[in-house]
Amino acid sequence: MTEEKLSNFLVAVIGAGPAGIYAARQLAAAGVKVALINRDIKPGGLAEYGIYYDKQKMKDGLRKQFRQILEMPGIDYYGNLTVGRNGDLDLDGLRQMGIQAIMTTVGAQGTKWLGLPGEDLKGVYHAKDVVYHYNKLPPYSTRDFVVRGKVAIIGVGNVMMDIAHWAVHDLKVDQVIAVARRGPAEVKFTKKEMEYIISNLDLQALNQELERVAPRMQEIGQDIQAAREYILSALPKAEAPVSATRFYFDFLASPTRILGDEAGNVTGLEVEDTYLVLKDGDTKARSVGTKRVLDVNSVVFCIGDRVDENYGLPIQWNEFVKNPQPNFPIDGKSYEAFDPDADKPIDGLFVAGWSREASSGLVGVARKDGENGAQALLQYLQTIEPIAPVDQVKARLELALSGCAKRVISKNDVKKLDAVEQAEAQRRGLEAFKLGTNEEMLAAIGN
């Protein structure tokens, strides 16, 4: 299909994180007109609100790329809008306007919990909410997070490291304990992330913990020394400690319940000991049957995310359902939404990024997935004809948005907000400055 013909289509990209922004660029470069619709006032998604807050060089580089993409004439930005059941817009309404293809890149907005007794106690949180808090995403920016004393963090990936980084450097809590169902050979964090907190690692306690779990690792042929070397590989470039916080690992421990006092505060985390088995080439944790209690005051779960159940697409296993036999596969992957009840793909609806595979990678992975999803959508457009002129479809969308009770943000508004925040950072002598509420951002944008 020629670029001239593709210019007769208006495609909605829902979500302006890395997957959505790079998908929008791919589509606009092919000649398609794009309505980039975003829940937040600012574009960027997890690149803006998920990367650790002081990694300014990385964030600034991404923001520069995103600004350049939004400047493309084929892309219109509509921020501060929710899409889904009871949202400002919904998928059926967008299609009734004449939008024939929709790319969903809203990420995994829901949180995954284990359903343990005590998850409702004060001091129990999901990592994503905490990350949103210290990255100043409204409304999380103004919520109280009681993370203090001895903190248990469930999980051993890079998100755990981010939460530990915050607890060690900013909160300067007494202890941080990384709790893992499996063993030291299965840690998922990178050496780079470990460099931020390894100076706070209690080396004697680590050696004792490795000695404790060594027999169970050896039973399935794991190399205890290699695991130890990987954990300690961050030592040569360790950051100097800024607190007296002690950092520990507790392996082969599966959380079973959270204990609390009469006031609803966390007093402990009960865990069940596990052992390791090999199944289908993967390591699994199985219960031993013995339980013990860790003395902690806060618990943060770093166990992944789930997509939004109210968005309007079928869900299985915490993800939107994809066509198992895609008509437009890219690198063997399906980007097509699928209705398992009707046993057929949902015509014109595509998913990419964390909407396609929750909690998978961050910016680089999301960028590639968004671009691949755009390629699949472009293949789909080659099989259909436009049903209405682009200007007419855009007019219907903007008429619907004119009835919104709240301010719809344009890309010119984003430019104004960027300028205000940059000026404020310069005035305060800071590397960066970010407004933390929607009200403050809307006031900065003005009329």
RAVENZI-V764331 format. One line per field, one symbol per residue. ss: DSSP state (@ for helix, = for strand, . for the rest). phi: phi as a letter, one per 30 degrees, with the letter a starting at -180 (. if undefined). A space follows every 50 residues. Layout:
ss->???
phi->???
//
This chain:
ss->..@@@@...=====..=@@@@@@@@@@@@...=====......=.@@@@. .....@@@@@@@@@@@@@@@....=====...=.....=.@@@@@@.... ====.....==.....=....=.===@@@@@@@@.....@@@.......= ====...@@@@@@@@@@@@@@...=====....@@@....@@@@...@@@ =.@@@@@@@@@@@@@@@@@....@@@@@@@@@..@@@........===== ..========....===============..=============...=== =...==........==..==.=.......=..=..====....======= =.@@@.......@@@@@@@@@@@@@@@@@@@........@@@@@@@@@@@ @@......=.@@@@@@@@@@@@@@@@@@.........@@@@@@@@..
phi->.dddddddccccccjcdeddddddddddddjddbcccbdddddkhdddcc dedcddddddddedddddddddddcccbcibcbkdicdbbdddddddjdd bbccbdicddccbdidejdcddjcbcedddddddcicdcdecddbccaic cccdkbcddeddddeddddcdhddbbbdcbdccddcdcdcedddddbddc ddddddddddddceeddddcidcdddddddedddeecddddcaceccbcb chbcdbaccbcddicdbabdbcdbbcbcbhiccccbddjcbbccdbcbbb ccbjbbdddcdkcdbbhibddcddbddbdbhiccccdbcdddhaddeicb baidddbdhcibddddedddddddddddddddcbcdcadedddddddddd ddcddbdcccdddddddeddddddddddicdabbdcbddddddddid
//
